[in-house]
Amino acid sequence: MASITLNHIVKQYGDGFPAVNDVSLDIADGEFVILVGPSGCGKSTLLRMIVGLEDITSGDLEIDGKRVNDLAPRNRDLAMVFQNYALYPHLTVYENIAFPLRLTKGQYSDSEIDSRVRNASSLLELDEHLDRKPANLSGGQRQRVAMGRAIVRQAQAFLFDEPLSNLDAKLRGQMRTEIARLQRRLATTTVYVTHDQTEAMTLGDRVAVLRRGVLQQVASPRALYDQPVNLFVAGFIGSPPMNFLPGRVDGDHLVVPFARIPMDERLRTAIGSRDLVIVGIRPDAFEDADVVSSDKRGDGVTFDADVDVTEWLGSELYAYVPFETDPAVQKQLEELDRELDGEGMRTQLVVALDSLSSIRDGDAATLWFDPASVHVFDPESQDSLTRDDDKAASIDADAAKARQRATARAKERAAREDAAAS
Amino acid sequence: MALTGRQKLWWVLITVLVLVYALFPVLSILATSFKLPGDLSSGRFLPTTWTWENYAQILAPDGSARDLFLPALRNSIGISLIATLIAVVLATVAAYAIARLDFPGKRLVLTTALGVSIFPVISIVTPLFNIWRSIGLYDTWAGLIIPYLSLTLPISMWTLAAFFRQIPWELEQAAQVDGATPMQAFRKAIVPLAAPGVFTTALIAFFIAWNDFVYGISLTSTSAARPVPAALAFFTGESYFEDPTGAISAAAVVVTVPVIVLVLLFQRQIVAGLTQGAVKG
């Protein structure tokens, strides 16, 4: 168990391109930190620098306060799960898991190795597969073997490089909870790289969002969702993604396509003297106006929209409303969409409604939203103008407390189970 | 898909045809090697009386062709093994570089190797003959090993490079993270996967050197370096008028047997596929 400290880490390739640029991050002992971002943002490079497979161009990497920049991977005592599992095909599952232990010559007796391997395999439910070769295992089983190889050693920290991206959707969900359970139980410091924001939101104590090698924001998932620092984070976190609309100031109102938002104190101070901003509204901030209670209705903005397509998902209903965007911000938004691995297709409003809503394809719908849920961004710097630092800090503090309680409970439970087992 | 009776019949028929086509010469030689000299022109496939006389002729202490055959056998084995060893060691290093590293001229190396391997042997034999005589390599083991390398090295490089490209090199990194030194990582994670490929390549290279005739007959003059395929041409019968076919057949059987044994022993290794399951898939 150890803390990991990244201090102004830079990775520059031969052509001078900085794949990772000045990243500083403190990962506390036992913490689960996610590195997330679109493809090519440098998250995997960062992970490989931590584990020692890539050289660090400049900056310091410390594990438990010790600078490890120049240590070989084997001396860093970290365990890693690779995206394609990297199992040894000529060894059985048992020997694959025992491999790290066998390398430490003489440190473990055969019986000790055996008990550790069996411990790991029972934790991952691999007992009946121990004598098989990786070629005869399913994707999920291979993934578990790779995890077994990581946990058997009780390393200082676990590093995961997109471990679930090769599994199909159902299995991915199962393995995700399995990883969360394992990490709570072992309370080992974990760094987890993914481009899947569901994994990022559900697994992480804290999530670090990277864009083109630059760290954008590190915060608890809730703080990222509620208080993003800029357009990029706001667009990356959340599914379906946040809607971005051009907003022009007209006296006391902020005019967006479809609606005029009356400006309250919060919006007025945020916008200041600007007359063009980018307005961000999460899909779930919208409601079907028909189902909003009348006393609430007056506090919000009601507008009419022509619904183009709807998607009914059982638990909710997505409605798509196309609109023409303002040419003044069109370029920024298209650029952003490309960066987020989008295709820069049509501009449309995505609205997540209650699944009981009667809105169907082609309907003219009346929608409602609360101006308090509106984010405003500067079109030039792309920074959030409505971010409330105090609120973000208090969300993070709450998350940290909840996390501590959860870890303590998981440890207690594990201790109880171990006591009962012996 | 289950085959219908008709399809089955066709498959059997085709298989038998191919087998006969491929194996008839071998069986014919085998049968001939057991025939008495008088039996050779009898026109029958099987010998009328089975005899070991031909084998005695090339192997027994008082056999007439023994002095021709045994030194040639020794030459063939020695020269082929050395040529194979050198080719495989060099090709392994070269293929490793080609598969793992990006360096300028990588394509050039591969294309040159291909160019060398398709060069007709017969066109360089005459110049080689002249050069070898003037520098003293004519009729020596080295004089054959060097041209054999030009045959075996390119094909070894190509096979090994193709094979090495399939090895998931992440295993090496995984092993390093698991606590292995770079050398241990190579030995424990990569060598077990590369070994079958290297082995297969060695077999192919050995057969190429073993089967060569043109270099063998042109660049040697005595039993100091003459390999078996060339030596067979110098066989004579018991008397001047007697056909040496029986002895030649016996010698051919003797040099074919090691090849068949090798293939049968290592057919599992020759069929690759060990890397399955290392990574996703």
Interface residues (C-beta under 8 A of the other chain):
Chain A: V51 G52 L53 A72 P73 R74 D77 L78 A79 M80 F82 N84 Y85 A86 L87 Y88 P89 H90 F99 P100 L103 T104 K133 P134 A135 N136 L137 G139 R142 R149 R153 N166
Chain B: P168 E170 L171 Q173 A174 A175 Q176 V177 D178 G179 A180 T181 P182 Q184 K188 A189 P192 L193 L274 T275 Q276 G277 A278 V279 K280
